[in-house]
Amino acid sequence: MITGAGGQVGRFLAGEAARQGRAVSALTHRQWDITDPAAAERFIAEGDLVVNCAAIANVDTAEADPETAYAVNTGGPETVAQACARVGARLIHLSTDYVFDGQQRHPYEVGDHAAPLGVYGRTKLAGELAVLAAMPDAHIVRTSWVYTGGAGNDVVAGLRRAAAADRTVDAVDDQTGSPTYVKDLVDALLEIGEGHISEPVLHVVNDGACTRYEQARAVFEELGADPQRVRPVSAARSPRRAPRPSYSALATAMSVRAGVSPLRPWRAALAEALVQPVDSGQLPSTP
Ligand SMILES: NC(=O)c1ccc[n+]([C@@H]2O[C@H](COP(=O)([O-])OP(=O)(O)OC[C@H]3O[C@@H](n4cnc5c(N)ncnc54)[C@H](OP(=O)(O)O)[C@@H]3O)[C@@H](O)[C@H]2O)c1
């Protein structure tokens, strides 16, 4: 049972789960508003595995409308978790590296102090806490800098278009994170969904870290475009509405020890994403 199935992660998860022959209900925002308790009661049944991919995931959108961000990123997951706990369903809830403030200079592990800088991170952290309060055996999966590499709205897809159009791009060289290929994230979600892992909070990202600038150069290099067309800029020179942590790489050692298969290095995943971009296609029809 997938919420937010019209989004980047939900759509690909639905496609992959269906390809594997699983019985998938993939519901978009229009079909299931996660802030609606009656909808949660209607859709969730005993024995279901619910993967909550619904969110206000755009950091600047969240900053501009904190009320909606709080309703969707905190109230929504709480409502879904309460319904799961009541009927006896399992829950995987997605969260983010932006729960951290970026003061650290080595990858953040699960237990490191979370201190979000903006509305998005605050509402997501509150969502994590609300889920675990309602349902201590739920899984929180924190991921980061997710991309498809295809025709979507994600950073890598945008860089692909810029490389093909002979454009020059500016990329921030003072924000470091863990780029994560949606295909690898989805494989991990399906593995966690098997139910063999008991740790509640998990980090799932491709291995390693880079700056936005390094990521952009890597995209150009992989596509055979001139990486000199990527120019480094500081975050201060390209102001955005919401603050972003300058460092939010995630460490995965604890999650791997808990049973999550390690994801490949970010550069190898990027290379595959650019050669064979994933196509999630149509959402599978709801059984
Ligand atoms: N993308 C990343 O880089 C990234 C990084 C770290 C963590 N995450 C987390 O990963 C999860 C999935 O993100 P994503 O990249 O797939 O984001 P996305 O592409 O923006 O998808 C989110 C989906 O949630 C839907 N939605 C919004 N409000 C809803 C509501 N009240 N009820 C039901 N659905 C609602 C949106 O539908 P509409 O557009 O129609 O409103 C959209 O289809 C989120 O929890 C996000 O915080 C993402």
PDBQT file of the ligand as one rigid body, heavy atoms in Angstrom, charges set to zero:
ROOT
HETATM    1  N1  LIG A 301      13.530  13.792  -3.139  1.00  0.00    +0.000 N 
HETATM    2  C1  LIG A 301      14.525  13.792  -2.265  1.00  0.00    +0.000 C 
HETATM    3  O1  LIG A 301      15.646  14.203  -2.587  1.00  0.00    +0.000 OA
HETATM    4  C2  LIG A 301      14.313  13.306  -0.859  1.00  0.00    +0.000 A 
HETATM    5  C3  LIG A 301      15.396  13.348   0.033  1.00  0.00    +0.000 A 
HETATM    6  C4  LIG A 301      15.213  12.878   1.333  1.00  0.00    +0.000 A 
HETATM    7  C5  LIG A 301      13.988  12.390   1.730  1.00  0.00    +0.000 A 
HETATM    8  N2  LIG A 301      12.948  12.375   0.857  1.00  0.00    +0.000 N 
HETATM    9  C6  LIG A 301      11.654  11.867   1.330  1.00  0.00    +0.000 C 
HETATM   10  O2  LIG A 301      11.223  10.835   0.483  1.00  0.00    +0.000 OA
HETATM   11  C7  LIG A 301       9.803  10.836   0.428  1.00  0.00    +0.000 C 
HETATM   12  C8  LIG A 301       9.351  10.825  -1.020  1.00  0.00    +0.000 C 
HETATM   13  O3  LIG A 301       9.811  12.020  -1.640  1.00  0.00    +0.000 OA
HETATM   14  P1  LIG A 301       9.713  12.254  -3.216  1.00  0.00    +0.000 P 
HETATM   15  O4  LIG A 301      11.063  12.640  -3.676  1.00  0.00    +0.000 OA
HETATM   16  O5  LIG A 301       9.031  11.117  -3.864  1.00  0.00    +0.000 OA
HETATM   17  O6  LIG A 301       8.789  13.542  -3.223  1.00  0.00    +0.000 OA
HETATM   18  P2  LIG A 301       7.729  14.001  -4.314  1.00  0.00    +0.000 P 
HETATM   19  O7  LIG A 301       8.171  13.592  -5.665  1.00  0.00    +0.000 OA
HETATM   20  O8  LIG A 301       7.442  15.441  -4.048  1.00  0.00    +0.000 OA
HETATM   21  O9  LIG A 301       6.447  13.146  -3.937  1.00  0.00    +0.000 OA
HETATM   22  C9  LIG A 301       5.653  13.412  -2.809  1.00  0.00    +0.000 C 
HETATM   23  C10 LIG A 301       4.238  13.049  -3.154  1.00  0.00    +0.000 C 
HETATM   24  O10 LIG A 301       3.419  13.290  -2.003  1.00  0.00    +0.000 OA
HETATM   25  C11 LIG A 301       2.179  13.776  -2.461  1.00  0.00    +0.000 C 
HETATM   26  N3  LIG A 301       1.457  14.479  -1.403  1.00  0.00    +0.000 N 
HETATM   27  C12 LIG A 301       1.604  15.742  -0.945  1.00  0.00    +0.000 A 
HETATM   28  N4  LIG A 301       0.722  15.991   0.030  1.00  0.00    +0.000 NA
HETATM   29  C13 LIG A 301      -0.008  14.849   0.195  1.00  0.00    +0.000 A 
HETATM   30  C14 LIG A 301      -1.078  14.472   1.041  1.00  0.00    +0.000 A 
HETATM   31  N5  LIG A 301      -1.609  15.326   1.940  1.00  0.00    +0.000 N 
HETATM   32  N6  LIG A 301      -1.583  13.219   0.938  1.00  0.00    +0.000 NA
HETATM   33  C15 LIG A 301      -1.093  12.343   0.035  1.00  0.00    +0.000 A 
HETATM   34  N7  LIG A 301      -0.082  12.652  -0.808  1.00  0.00    +0.000 NA
HETATM   35  C16 LIG A 301       0.454  13.891  -0.724  1.00  0.00    +0.000 A 
HETATM   36  C17 LIG A 301       2.538  14.700  -3.626  1.00  0.00    +0.000 C 
HETATM   37  O11 LIG A 301       1.417  14.854  -4.464  1.00  0.00    +0.000 OA
HETATM   38  P3  LIG A 301       1.089  16.300  -5.130  1.00  0.00    +0.000 P 
HETATM   39  O12 LIG A 301       2.355  16.721  -5.789  1.00  0.00    +0.000 OA
HETATM   40  O13 LIG A 301      -0.028  15.971  -6.071  1.00  0.00    +0.000 OA
HETATM   41  O14 LIG A 301       0.681  17.184  -3.983  1.00  0.00    +0.000 OA
HETATM   42  C18 LIG A 301       3.662  13.889  -4.302  1.00  0.00    +0.000 C 
HETATM   43  O15 LIG A 301       3.141  13.047  -5.291  1.00  0.00    +0.000 OA
HETATM   44  C19 LIG A 301       9.339  12.037   1.244  1.00  0.00    +0.000 C 
HETATM   45  O16 LIG A 301       9.029  11.605   2.542  1.00  0.00    +0.000 OA
HETATM   46  C20 LIG A 301      10.562  12.924   1.291  1.00  0.00    +0.000 C 
HETATM   47  O17 LIG A 301      10.559  13.739   2.435  1.00  0.00    +0.000 OA
HETATM   48  C21 LIG A 301      13.084  12.809  -0.439  1.00  0.00    +0.000 A 
ENDROOT
TORSDOF 0
